[in-house]
Amino acid sequence: MKESILIHPLSDSNSVRDESFFTGHAFSASSPETADEVRQVILCCAAHGITITPHGGLTGINGAGTATNNHSMNLQHLTGVSYRAKDNTLWALAGTTFSEIETSVRKESNMTR
């Protein structure tokens, strides 16, 4: 099993900015690729009393995904869609783009538009 470092410390000069141009500063960052890696990061941060700001593509316009003196968890690598046409239900992982969701729905529901 490959060992990897999930949490990377950041320098004081490292900042995160979203589309609203709100800028925050994170103490550390992670980009988990699986649900288990998300769990590991959460457990580590919780054990050290560190709060987490999860974010996707930082396309928000209200600053909610911008870390402010805590841990920044980038969820862009968590992608995937489950769609059930019979009950019109869709589940998308945090990093899934709207384009990927639309493509999946069109494919699964046989939409042509």
Jmol script that loads the backbone (N, CA, C; Angstrom):
load data "model"
ATOM      1  N   MET A   1       0.837  -1.179   0.000  1.00  0.00           N
ATOM      2  CA  MET A   1       0.000   0.000   0.000  1.00  0.00           C
ATOM      3  C   MET A   1       0.883   1.243   0.000  1.00  0.00           C
ATOM      4  N   LYS A   2       0.599   2.156  -0.880  1.00  0.00           N
ATOM      5  CA  LYS A   2       1.383   3.375  -1.003  1.00  0.00           C
ATOM      6  C   LYS A   2       1.073   4.323   0.153  1.00  0.00           C
ATOM      7  N   GLU A   3       2.112   4.788   0.822  1.00  0.00           N
ATOM      8  CA  GLU A   3       1.933   5.772   1.887  1.00  0.00           C
ATOM      9  C   GLU A   3       1.967   7.162   1.261  1.00  0.00           C
ATOM     10  N   SER A   4       1.084   8.028   1.698  1.00  0.00           N
ATOM     11  CA  SER A   4       1.094   9.391   1.179  1.00  0.00           C
ATOM     12  C   SER A   4       0.770  10.362   2.298  1.00  0.00           C
ATOM     13  N   ILE A   5       1.211  11.583   2.110  1.00  0.00           N
ATOM     14  CA  ILE A   5       0.912  12.645   3.061  1.00  0.00           C
ATOM     15  C   ILE A   5      -0.356  13.323   2.588  1.00  0.00           C
ATOM     16  N   LEU A   6      -1.383  13.291   3.420  1.00  0.00           N
ATOM     17  CA  LEU A   6      -2.663  13.866   3.032  1.00  0.00           C
ATOM     18  C   LEU A   6      -2.766  15.344   3.372  1.00  0.00           C
ATOM     19  N   ILE A   7      -2.095  15.778   4.443  1.00  0.00           N
ATOM     20  CA  ILE A   7      -2.191  17.168   4.888  1.00  0.00           C
ATOM     21  C   ILE A   7      -0.843  17.838   4.693  1.00  0.00           C
ATOM     22  N   HIS A   8      -0.864  18.957   3.996  1.00  0.00           N
ATOM     23  CA  HIS A   8       0.358  19.703   3.724  1.00  0.00           C
ATOM     24  C   HIS A   8       0.312  21.034   4.467  1.00  0.00           C
ATOM     25  N   PRO A   9       1.344  21.348   5.278  1.00  0.00           N
ATOM     26  CA  PRO A   9       1.366  22.649   5.942  1.00  0.00           C
ATOM     27  C   PRO A   9       1.599  23.750   4.908  1.00  0.00           C
ATOM     28  N   LEU A  10       1.043  24.918   5.155  1.00  0.00           N
ATOM     29  CA  LEU A  10       1.200  26.044   4.244  1.00  0.00           C
ATOM     30  C   LEU A  10       1.931  27.172   4.945  1.00  0.00           C
ATOM     31  N   SER A  11       2.645  27.973   4.173  1.00  0.00           N
ATOM     32  CA  SER A  11       3.338  29.124   4.742  1.00  0.00           C
ATOM     33  C   SER A  11       2.334  30.236   5.020  1.00  0.00           C
ATOM     34  N   ASP A  12       2.750  31.221   5.795  1.00  0.00           N
ATOM     35  CA  ASP A  12       1.870  32.343   6.122  1.00  0.00           C
ATOM     36  C   ASP A  12       1.455  33.126   4.884  1.00  0.00           C
ATOM     37  N   SER A  13       2.251  33.054   3.832  1.00  0.00           N
ATOM     38  CA  SER A  13       1.946  33.831   2.625  1.00  0.00           C
ATOM     39  C   SER A  13       0.937  33.135   1.718  1.00  0.00           C
ATOM     40  N   ASN A  14       0.602  31.880   2.041  1.00  0.00           N
ATOM     41  CA  ASN A  14      -0.309  31.119   1.191  1.00  0.00           C
ATOM     42  C   ASN A  14      -1.746  31.559   1.430  1.00  0.00           C
ATOM     43  N   SER A  15      -2.443  31.902   0.369  1.00  0.00           N
ATOM     44  CA  SER A  15      -3.829  32.337   0.520  1.00  0.00           C
ATOM     45  C   SER A  15      -4.719  31.625  -0.484  1.00  0.00           C
ATOM     46  N   VAL A  16      -6.019  31.638  -0.189  1.00  0.00           N
ATOM     47  CA  VAL A  16      -7.024  31.028  -1.043  1.00  0.00           C
ATOM     48  C   VAL A  16      -8.031  32.111  -1.382  1.00  0.00           C
ATOM     49  N   ARG A  17      -8.426  32.190  -2.663  1.00  0.00           N
ATOM     50  CA  ARG A  17      -9.362  33.228  -3.088  1.00  0.00           C
ATOM     51  C   ARG A  17     -10.449  32.600  -3.936  1.00  0.00           C
ATOM     52  N   ASP A  18     -11.702  33.022  -3.714  1.00  0.00           N
ATOM     53  CA  ASP A  18     -12.795  32.522  -4.539  1.00  0.00           C
ATOM     54  C   ASP A  18     -13.189  33.571  -5.574  1.00  0.00           C
ATOM     55  N   GLU A  19     -14.253  33.308  -6.312  1.00  0.00           N
ATOM     56  CA  GLU A  19     -14.678  34.206  -7.388  1.00  0.00           C
ATOM     57  C   GLU A  19     -15.153  35.571  -6.894  1.00  0.00           C
ATOM     58  N   SER A  20     -15.473  35.692  -5.611  1.00  0.00           N
ATOM     59  CA  SER A  20     -15.891  36.987  -5.065  1.00  0.00           C
ATOM     60  C   SER A  20     -14.678  37.839  -4.713  1.00  0.00           C
ATOM     61  N   PHE A  21     -13.484  37.274  -4.897  1.00  0.00           N
ATOM     62  CA  PHE A  21     -12.207  37.898  -4.551  1.00  0.00           C
ATOM     63  C   PHE A  21     -11.998  37.980  -3.046  1.00  0.00           C
ATOM     64  N   PHE A  22     -12.838  37.259  -2.276  1.00  0.00           N
ATOM     65  CA  PHE A  22     -12.603  37.142  -0.842  1.00  0.00           C
ATOM     66  C   PHE A  22     -11.370  36.275  -0.669  1.00  0.00           C
ATOM     67  N   THR A  23     -10.423  36.739   0.129  1.00  0.00           N
ATOM     68  CA  THR A  23      -9.179  36.002   0.328  1.00  0.00           C
ATOM     69  C   THR A  23      -9.066  35.556   1.774  1.00  0.00           C
ATOM     70  N   GLY A  24      -8.710  34.312   1.956  1.00  0.00           N
ATOM     71  CA  GLY A  24      -8.482  33.771   3.289  1.00  0.00           C
ATOM     72  C   GLY A  24      -7.116  33.115   3.340  1.00  0.00           C
ATOM     73  N   HIS A  25      -6.709  32.739   4.523  1.00  0.00           N
ATOM     74  CA  HIS A  25      -5.411  32.093   4.711  1.00  0.00           C
ATOM     75  C   HIS A  25      -5.618  30.770   5.430  1.00  0.00           C
ATOM     76  N   ALA A  26      -5.037  29.730   4.891  1.00  0.00           N
ATOM     77  CA  ALA A  26      -5.151  28.394   5.482  1.00  0.00           C
ATOM     78  C   ALA A  26      -3.830  28.010   6.133  1.00  0.00           C
ATOM     79  N   PHE A  27      -3.910  27.308   7.271  1.00  0.00           N
ATOM     80  CA  PHE A  27      -2.712  26.781   7.923  1.00  0.00           C
ATOM     81  C   PHE A  27      -2.181  25.564   7.183  1.00  0.00           C
ATOM     82  N   SER A  28      -3.118  24.797   6.618  1.00  0.00           N
ATOM     83  CA  SER A  28      -2.755  23.562   5.933  1.00  0.00           C
ATOM     84  C   SER A  28      -3.793  23.279   4.862  1.00  0.00           C
ATOM     85  N   ALA A  29      -3.440  22.352   3.960  1.00  0.00           N
ATOM     86  CA  ALA A  29      -4.349  22.020   2.861  1.00  0.00           C
ATOM     87  C   ALA A  29      -4.282  20.531   2.560  1.00  0.00           C
ATOM     88  N   SER A  30      -5.379  20.020   2.012  1.00  0.00           N
ATOM     89  CA  SER A  30      -5.417  18.632   1.560  1.00  0.00           C
ATOM     90  C   SER A  30      -6.288  18.548   0.323  1.00  0.00           C
ATOM     91  N   SER A  31      -6.045  17.525  -0.479  1.00  0.00           N
ATOM     92  CA  SER A  31      -6.843  17.243  -1.676  1.00  0.00           C
ATOM     93  C   SER A  31      -7.149  15.754  -1.710  1.00  0.00           C
ATOM     94  N   PRO A  32      -8.003  15.287  -0.803  1.00  0.00           N
ATOM     95  CA  PRO A  32      -8.301  13.853  -0.751  1.00  0.00           C
ATOM     96  C   PRO A  32      -8.955  13.365  -2.038  1.00  0.00           C
ATOM     97  N   GLU A  33      -8.647  12.119  -2.391  1.00  0.00           N
ATOM     98  CA  GLU A  33      -9.174  11.541  -3.627  1.00  0.00           C
ATOM     99  C   GLU A  33     -10.220  10.457  -3.378  1.00  0.00           C
ATOM    100  N   THR A  34     -10.392  10.060  -2.131  1.00  0.00           N
ATOM    101  CA  THR A  34     -11.385   9.037  -1.795  1.00  0.00           C
ATOM    102  C   THR A  34     -12.113   9.447  -0.513  1.00  0.00           C
ATOM    103  N   ALA A  35     -13.244   8.811  -0.273  1.00  0.00           N
ATOM    104  CA  ALA A  35     -13.990   9.074   0.962  1.00  0.00           C
ATOM    105  C   ALA A  35     -13.157   8.692   2.183  1.00  0.00           C
ATOM    106  N   ASP A  36     -12.357   7.632   2.074  1.00  0.00           N
ATOM    107  CA  ASP A  36     -11.518   7.228   3.194  1.00  0.00           C
ATOM    108  C   ASP A  36     -10.457   8.283   3.492  1.00  0.00           C
ATOM    109  N   GLU A  37      -9.889   8.900   2.464  1.00  0.00           N
ATOM    110  CA  GLU A  37      -8.916   9.967   2.691  1.00  0.00           C
ATOM    111  C   GLU A  37      -9.579  11.175   3.347  1.00  0.00           C
ATOM    112  N   VAL A  38     -10.808  11.494   2.959  1.00  0.00           N
ATOM    113  CA  VAL A  38     -11.553  12.577   3.615  1.00  0.00           C
ATOM    114  C   VAL A  38     -11.695  12.248   5.100  1.00  0.00           C
ATOM    115  N   ARG A  39     -12.076  11.011   5.393  1.00  0.00           N
ATOM    116  CA  ARG A  39     -12.238  10.566   6.778  1.00  0.00           C
ATOM    117  C   ARG A  39     -10.939  10.724   7.560  1.00  0.00           C
ATOM    118  N   GLN A  40      -9.811  10.327   6.961  1.00  0.00           N
ATOM    119  CA  GLN A  40      -8.518  10.424   7.637  1.00  0.00           C
ATOM    120  C   GLN A  40      -8.163  11.874   7.956  1.00  0.00           C
ATOM    121  N   VAL A  41      -8.400  12.772   7.007  1.00  0.00           N
ATOM    122  CA  VAL A  41      -8.102  14.190   7.224  1.00  0.00           C
ATOM    123  C   VAL A  41      -8.985  14.746   8.340  1.00  0.00           C
ATOM    124  N   ILE A  42     -10.268  14.408   8.306  1.00  0.00           N
ATOM    125  CA  ILE A  42     -11.195  14.890   9.343  1.00  0.00           C
ATOM    126  C   ILE A  42     -10.762  14.396  10.720  1.00  0.00           C
ATOM    127  N   LEU A  43     -10.412  13.120  10.830  1.00  0.00           N
ATOM    128  CA  LEU A  43      -9.978  12.571  12.117  1.00  0.00           C
ATOM    129  C   LEU A  43      -8.714  13.257  12.619  1.00  0.00           C
ATOM    130  N   CYS A  44      -7.769  13.499  11.733  1.00  0.00           N
ATOM    131  CA  CYS A  44      -6.518  14.157  12.118  1.00  0.00           C
ATOM    132  C   CYS A  44      -6.781  15.588  12.589  1.00  0.00           C
ATOM    133  N   CYS A  45      -7.562  16.333  11.821  1.00  0.00           N
ATOM    134  CA  CYS A  45      -7.864  17.718  12.199  1.00  0.00           C
ATOM    135  C   CYS A  45      -8.644  17.758  13.513  1.00  0.00           C
ATOM    136  N   ALA A  46      -9.602  16.858  13.678  1.00  0.00           N
ATOM    137  CA  ALA A  46     -10.393  16.814  14.914  1.00  0.00           C
ATOM    138  C   ALA A  46      -9.508  16.514  16.121  1.00  0.00           C
ATOM    139  N   ALA A  47      -8.551  15.613  15.945  1.00  0.00           N
ATOM    140  CA  ALA A  47      -7.653  15.250  17.040  1.00  0.00           C
ATOM    141  C   ALA A  47      -6.794  16.425  17.490  1.00  0.00           C
ATOM    142  N   HIS A  48      -6.568  17.377  16.586  1.00  0.00           N
ATOM    143  CA  HIS A  48      -5.737  18.539  16.902  1.00  0.00           C
ATOM    144  C   HIS A  48      -6.553  19.819  17.078  1.00  0.00           C
ATOM    145  N   GLY A  49      -7.870  19.695  17.090  1.00  0.00           N
ATOM    146  CA  GLY A  49      -8.726  20.861  17.297  1.00  0.00           C
ATOM    147  C   GLY A  49      -8.699  21.864  16.160  1.00  0.00           C
ATOM    148  N   ILE A  50      -8.460  21.382  14.947  1.00  0.00           N
ATOM    149  CA  ILE A  50      -8.371  22.261  13.775  1.00  0.00           C
ATOM    150  C   ILE A  50      -9.679  22.191  12.997  1.00  0.00           C
ATOM    151  N   THR A  51     -10.259  23.342  12.722  1.00  0.00           N
ATOM    152  CA  THR A  51     -11.480  23.372  11.919  1.00  0.00           C
ATOM    153  C   THR A  51     -11.128  23.238  10.444  1.00  0.00           C
ATOM    154  N   ILE A  52     -12.111  22.828   9.651  1.00  0.00           N
ATOM    155  CA  ILE A  52     -11.900  22.553   8.226  1.00  0.00           C
ATOM    156  C   ILE A  52     -12.868  23.381   7.396  1.00  0.00           C
ATOM    157  N   THR A  53     -12.346  23.973   6.328  1.00  0.00           N
ATOM    158  CA  THR A  53     -13.197  24.610   5.328  1.00  0.00           C
ATOM    159  C   THR A  53     -13.123  23.756   4.067  1.00  0.00           C
ATOM    160  N   PRO A  54     -14.199  23.027   3.733  1.00  0.00           N
ATOM    161  CA  PRO A  54     -14.210  22.246   2.492  1.00  0.00           C
ATOM    162  C   PRO A  54     -14.531  23.159   1.317  1.00  0.00           C
ATOM    163  N   HIS A  55     -13.955  22.864   0.175  1.00  0.00           N
ATOM    164  CA  HIS A  55     -14.293  23.642  -1.018  1.00  0.00           C
ATOM    165  C   HIS A  55     -14.121  22.809  -2.267  1.00  0.00           C
ATOM    166  N   GLY A  56     -14.792  23.258  -3.317  1.00  0.00           N
ATOM    167  CA  GLY A  56     -14.673  22.620  -4.625  1.00  0.00           C
ATOM    168  C   GLY A  56     -13.781  23.468  -5.501  1.00  0.00           C
ATOM    169  N   GLY A  57     -14.369  24.072  -6.518  1.00  0.00           N
ATOM    170  CA  GLY A  57     -13.598  24.853  -7.471  1.00  0.00           C
ATOM    171  C   GLY A  57     -13.404  26.304  -7.101  1.00  0.00           C
ATOM    172  N   LEU A  58     -13.812  26.698  -5.902  1.00  0.00           N
ATOM    173  CA  LEU A  58     -13.730  28.088  -5.443  1.00  0.00           C
ATOM    174  C   LEU A  58     -14.452  29.027  -6.392  1.00  0.00           C
ATOM    175  N   THR A  59     -15.582  28.564  -6.914  1.00  0.00           N
ATOM    176  CA  THR A  59     -16.375  29.387  -7.829  1.00  0.00           C
ATOM    177  C   THR A  59     -17.478  30.139  -7.108  1.00  0.00           C
ATOM    178  N   GLY A  60     -17.581  29.955  -5.806  1.00  0.00           N
ATOM    179  CA  GLY A  60     -18.612  30.646  -5.033  1.00  0.00           C
ATOM    180  C   GLY A  60     -18.383  32.146  -5.011  1.00  0.00           C
ATOM    181  N   ILE A  61     -19.438  32.870  -4.708  1.00  0.00           N
ATOM    182  CA  ILE A  61     -19.324  34.327  -4.689  1.00  0.00           C
ATOM    183  C   ILE A  61     -19.617  34.912  -3.309  1.00  0.00           C
ATOM    184  N   ASN A  62     -19.574  34.063  -2.278  1.00  0.00           N
ATOM    185  CA  ASN A  62     -19.857  34.572  -0.937  1.00  0.00           C
ATOM    186  C   ASN A  62     -18.733  34.316   0.059  1.00  0.00           C
ATOM    187  N   GLY A  63     -17.633  33.745  -0.378  1.00  0.00           N
ATOM    188  CA  GLY A  63     -16.499  33.512   0.508  1.00  0.00           C
ATOM    189  C   GLY A  63     -16.618  32.283   1.392  1.00  0.00           C
ATOM    190  N   ALA A  64     -17.709  31.536   1.284  1.00  0.00           N
ATOM    191  CA  ALA A  64     -17.940  30.399   2.184  1.00  0.00           C
ATOM    192  C   ALA A  64     -16.922  29.277   2.008  1.00  0.00           C
ATOM    193  N   GLY A  65     -16.336  29.132   0.834  1.00  0.00           N
ATOM    194  CA  GLY A  65     -15.368  28.068   0.599  1.00  0.00           C
ATOM    195  C   GLY A  65     -13.932  28.495   0.820  1.00  0.00           C
ATOM    196  N   THR A  66     -13.743  29.706   1.309  1.00  0.00           N
ATOM    197  CA  THR A  66     -12.399  30.236   1.505  1.00  0.00           C
ATOM    198  C   THR A  66     -11.987  30.058   2.960  1.00  0.00           C
ATOM    199  N   ALA A  67     -10.882  29.364   3.170  1.00  0.00           N
ATOM    200  CA  ALA A  67     -10.410  29.091   4.527  1.00  0.00           C
ATOM    201  C   ALA A  67     -10.010  30.377   5.238  1.00  0.00           C
ATOM    202  N   THR A  68     -10.340  30.465   6.507  1.00  0.00           N
ATOM    203  CA  THR A  68      -9.918  31.602   7.326  1.00  0.00           C
ATOM    204  C   THR A  68      -9.229  31.067   8.573  1.00  0.00           C
ATOM    205  N   ASN A  69      -7.914  30.967   8.476  1.00  0.00           N
ATOM    206  CA  ASN A  69      -7.069  30.512   9.583  1.00  0.00           C
ATOM    207  C   ASN A  69      -7.451  29.117  10.078  1.00  0.00           C
ATOM    208  N   ASN A  70      -7.613  28.212   9.138  1.00  0.00           N
ATOM    209  CA  ASN A  70      -7.899  26.822   9.481  1.00  0.00           C
ATOM    210  C   ASN A  70      -7.370  25.919   8.367  1.00  0.00           C
ATOM    211  N   HIS A  71      -7.909  24.717   8.247  1.00  0.00           N
ATOM    212  CA  HIS A  71      -7.477  23.768   7.219  1.00  0.00           C
ATOM    213  C   HIS A  71      -8.371  23.895   5.987  1.00  0.00           C
ATOM    214  N   SER A  72      -7.768  23.904   4.817  1.00  0.00           N
ATOM    215  CA  SER A  72      -8.500  23.986   3.550  1.00  0.00           C
ATOM    216  C   SER A  72      -8.526  22.604   2.901  1.00  0.00           C
ATOM    217  N   MET A  73      -9.741  22.040   2.731  1.00  0.00           N
ATOM    218  CA  MET A  73      -9.877  20.716   2.121  1.00  0.00           C
ATOM    219  C   MET A  73     -10.476  20.860   0.726  1.00  0.00           C
ATOM    220  N   ASN A  74      -9.659  20.611  -0.284  1.00  0.00           N
ATOM    221  CA  ASN A  74     -10.073  20.703  -1.681  1.00  0.00           C
ATOM    222  C   ASN A  74     -10.732  19.379  -2.081  1.00  0.00           C
ATOM    223  N   LEU A  75     -12.007  19.445  -2.456  1.00  0.00           N
ATOM    224  CA  LEU A  75     -12.761  18.235  -2.787  1.00  0.00           C
ATOM    225  C   LEU A  75     -12.937  18.027  -4.292  1.00  0.00           C
ATOM    226  N   GLN A  76     -12.160  18.728  -5.109  1.00  0.00           N
ATOM    227  CA  GLN A  76     -12.302  18.627  -6.564  1.00  0.00           C
ATOM    228  C   GLN A  76     -12.033  17.237  -7.112  1.00  0.00           C
ATOM    229  N   HIS A  77     -11.242  16.439  -6.408  1.00  0.00           N
ATOM    230  CA  HIS A  77     -10.909  15.100  -6.913  1.00  0.00           C
ATOM    231  C   HIS A  77     -12.007  14.075  -6.651  1.00  0.00           C
ATOM    232  N   LEU A  78     -12.968  14.417  -5.816  1.00  0.00           N
ATOM    233  CA  LEU A  78     -14.070  13.496  -5.503  1.00  0.00           C
ATOM    234  C   LEU A  78     -15.188  13.715  -6.506  1.00  0.00           C
ATOM    235  N   THR A  79     -15.158  12.960  -7.586  1.00  0.00           N
ATOM    236  CA  THR A  79     -16.156  13.140  -8.637  1.00  0.00           C
ATOM    237  C   THR A  79     -16.932  11.856  -8.873  1.00  0.00           C
ATOM    238  N   GLY A  80     -18.121  12.018  -9.375  1.00  0.00           N
ATOM    239  CA  GLY A  80     -18.946  10.865  -9.705  1.00  0.00           C
ATOM    240  C   GLY A  80     -20.412  11.184  -9.525  1.00  0.00           C
ATOM    241  N   VAL A  81     -21.232  10.515 -10.323  1.00  0.00           N
ATOM    242  CA  VAL A  81     -22.674  10.743 -10.295  1.00  0.00           C
ATOM    243  C   VAL A  81     -23.392   9.403 -10.262  1.00  0.00           C
ATOM    244  N   SER A  82     -24.402   9.306  -9.417  1.00  0.00           N
ATOM    245  CA  SER A  82     -25.326   8.175  -9.425  1.00  0.00           C
ATOM    246  C   SER A  82     -26.699   8.747  -9.735  1.00  0.00           C
ATOM    247  N   TYR A  83     -27.351   8.199 -10.742  1.00  0.00           N
ATOM    248  CA  TYR A  83     -28.654   8.717 -11.171  1.00  0.00           C
ATOM    249  C   TYR A  83     -29.642   7.569 -11.261  1.00  0.00           C
ATOM    250  N   ARG A  84     -30.804   7.756 -10.635  1.00  0.00           N
ATOM    251  CA  ARG A  84     -31.873   6.755 -10.712  1.00  0.00           C
ATOM    252  C   ARG A  84     -33.086   7.410 -11.352  1.00  0.00           C
ATOM    253  N   ALA A  85     -33.322   7.078 -12.611  1.00  0.00           N
ATOM    254  CA  ALA A  85     -34.423   7.688 -13.360  1.00  0.00           C
ATOM    255  C   ALA A  85     -35.785   7.309 -12.793  1.00  0.00           C
ATOM    256  N   LYS A  86     -35.910   6.086 -12.275  1.00  0.00           N
ATOM    257  CA  LYS A  86     -37.226   5.624 -11.818  1.00  0.00           C
ATOM    258  C   LYS A  86     -37.797   6.486 -10.698  1.00  0.00           C
ATOM    259  N   ASP A  87     -36.939   7.030  -9.839  1.00  0.00           N
ATOM    260  CA  ASP A  87     -37.453   7.915  -8.790  1.00  0.00           C
ATOM    261  C   ASP A  87     -36.873   9.327  -8.896  1.00  0.00           C
ATOM    262  N   ASN A  88     -36.256   9.611 -10.052  1.00  0.00           N
ATOM    263  CA  ASN A  88     -35.758  10.959 -10.349  1.00  0.00           C
ATOM    264  C   ASN A  88     -34.795  11.463  -9.271  1.00  0.00           C
ATOM    265  N   THR A  89     -33.832  10.603  -8.890  1.00  0.00           N
ATOM    266  CA  THR A  89     -32.884  10.925  -7.832  1.00  0.00           C
ATOM    267  C   THR A  89     -31.466  10.945  -8.384  1.00  0.00           C
ATOM    268  N   LEU A  90     -30.714  11.953  -7.989  1.00  0.00           N
ATOM    269  CA  LEU A  90     -29.329  12.079  -8.411  1.00  0.00           C
ATOM    270  C   LEU A  90     -28.459  12.325  -7.187  1.00  0.00           C
ATOM    271  N   TRP A  91     -27.335  11.640  -7.131  1.00  0.00           N
ATOM    272  CA  TRP A  91     -26.335  11.860  -6.092  1.00  0.00           C
ATOM    273  C   TRP A  91     -25.044  12.237  -6.794  1.00  0.00           C
ATOM    274  N   ALA A  92     -24.450  13.358  -6.411  1.00  0.00           N
ATOM    275  CA  ALA A  92     -23.186  13.794  -7.000  1.00  0.00           C
ATOM    276  C   ALA A  92     -22.166  14.004  -5.889  1.00  0.00           C
ATOM    277  N   LEU A  93     -20.955  13.504  -6.102  1.00  0.00           N
ATOM    278  CA  LEU A  93     -19.888  13.735  -5.139  1.00  0.00           C
ATOM    279  C   LEU A  93     -19.448  15.196  -5.214  1.00  0.00           C
ATOM    280  N   ALA A  94     -18.788  15.661  -4.177  1.00  0.00           N
ATOM    281  CA  ALA A  94     -18.507  17.088  -3.985  1.00  0.00           C
ATOM    282  C   ALA A  94     -17.751  17.757  -5.131  1.00  0.00           C
ATOM    283  N   GLY A  95     -16.861  17.057  -5.801  1.00  0.00           N
ATOM    284  CA  GLY A  95     -16.062  17.681  -6.847  1.00  0.00           C
ATOM    285  C   GLY A  95     -16.633  17.570  -8.244  1.00  0.00           C
ATOM    286  N   THR A  96     -17.808  17.014  -8.373  1.00  0.00           N
ATOM    287  CA  THR A  96     -18.429  16.811  -9.682  1.00  0.00           C
ATOM    288  C   THR A  96     -18.921  18.138 -10.245  1.00  0.00           C
ATOM    289  N   THR A  97     -18.579  18.409 -11.497  1.00  0.00           N
ATOM    290  CA  THR A  97     -19.011  19.660 -12.123  1.00  0.00           C
ATOM    291  C   THR A  97     -20.452  19.542 -12.604  1.00  0.00           C
ATOM    292  N   PHE A  98     -21.092  20.707 -12.793  1.00  0.00           N
ATOM    293  CA  PHE A  98     -22.456  20.707 -13.317  1.00  0.00           C
ATOM    294  C   PHE A  98     -22.495  20.077 -14.705  1.00  0.00           C
ATOM    295  N   SER A  99     -21.456  20.283 -15.484  1.00  0.00           N
ATOM    296  CA  SER A  99     -21.390  19.693 -16.820  1.00  0.00           C
ATOM    297  C   SER A  99     -21.388  18.166 -16.743  1.00  0.00           C
ATOM    298  N   GLU A 100     -20.629  17.608 -15.807  1.00  0.00           N
ATOM    299  CA  GLU A 100     -20.598  16.150 -15.628  1.00  0.00           C
ATOM    300  C   GLU A 100     -21.957  15.626 -15.171  1.00  0.00           C
ATOM    301  N   ILE A 101     -22.615  16.379 -14.305  1.00  0.00           N
ATOM    302  CA  ILE A 101     -23.949  15.986 -13.844  1.00  0.00           C
ATOM    303  C   ILE A 101     -24.926  15.994 -15.012  1.00  0.00           C
ATOM    304  N   GLU A 102     -24.907  17.064 -15.796  1.00  0.00           N
ATOM    305  CA  GLU A 102     -25.817  17.176 -16.938  1.00  0.00           C
ATOM    306  C   GLU A 102     -25.583  16.054 -17.941  1.00  0.00           C
ATOM    307  N   THR A 103     -24.324  15.769 -18.238  1.00  0.00           N
ATOM    308  CA  THR A 103     -23.991  14.698 -19.176  1.00  0.00           C
ATOM    309  C   THR A 103     -24.517  13.359 -18.672  1.00  0.00           C
ATOM    310  N   SER A 104     -24.343  13.090 -17.392  1.00  0.00           N
ATOM    311  CA  SER A 104     -24.810  11.832 -16.815  1.00  0.00           C
ATOM    312  C   SER A 104     -26.327  11.713 -16.881  1.00  0.00           C
ATOM    313  N   VAL A 105     -27.020  12.791 -16.531  1.00  0.00           N
ATOM    314  CA  VAL A 105     -28.485  12.762 -16.553  1.00  0.00           C
ATOM    315  C   VAL A 105     -28.992  12.555 -17.971  1.00  0.00           C
ATOM    316  N   ARG A 106     -28.401  13.262 -18.923  1.00  0.00           N
ATOM    317  CA  ARG A 106     -28.829  13.111 -20.324  1.00  0.00           C
ATOM    318  C   ARG A 106     -28.601  11.676 -20.806  1.00  0.00           C
ATOM    319  N   LYS A 107     -27.462  11.119 -20.461  1.00  0.00           N
ATOM    320  CA  LYS A 107     -27.140   9.751 -20.880  1.00  0.00           C
ATOM    321  C   LYS A 107     -28.101   8.747 -20.241  1.00  0.00           C
ATOM    322  N   GLU A 108     -28.294   8.863 -18.945  1.00  0.00           N
ATOM    323  CA  GLU A 108     -29.124   7.903 -18.219  1.00  0.00           C
ATOM    324  C   GLU A 108     -30.605   8.029 -18.543  1.00  0.00           C
ATOM    325  N   SER A 109     -31.050   9.223 -18.872  1.00  0.00           N
ATOM    326  CA  SER A 109     -32.482   9.415 -19.128  1.00  0.00           C
ATOM    327  C   SER A 109     -32.800   9.427 -20.618  1.00  0.00           C
ATOM    328  N   ASN A 110     -31.781   9.193 -21.457  1.00  0.00           N
ATOM    329  CA  ASN A 110     -31.932   9.182 -22.911  1.00  0.00           C
ATOM    330  C   ASN A 110     -32.432  10.512 -23.471  1.00  0.00           C
ATOM    331  N   MET A 111     -32.073  11.601 -22.800  1.00  0.00           N
ATOM    332  CA  MET A 111     -32.426  12.929 -23.308  1.00  0.00           C
ATOM    333  C   MET A 111     -31.518  13.255 -24.490  1.00  0.00           C
ATOM    334  N   THR A 112     -32.049  13.910 -25.475  1.00  0.00           N
ATOM    335  CA  THR A 112     -31.250  14.234 -26.658  1.00  0.00           C
ATOM    336  C   THR A 112     -30.879  15.701 -26.738  1.00  0.00           C
ATOM    337  N   ARG A 113     -31.513  16.536 -26.020  1.00  0.00           N
ATOM    338  CA  ARG A 113     -31.247  17.970 -26.071  1.00  0.00           C
ATOM    339  C   ARG A 113     -30.004  18.357 -25.351  1.00  0.00           C
TER     340      ARG A 113
END
end "model"
wireframe off; spacefill off
backbone 0.3
color backbone group
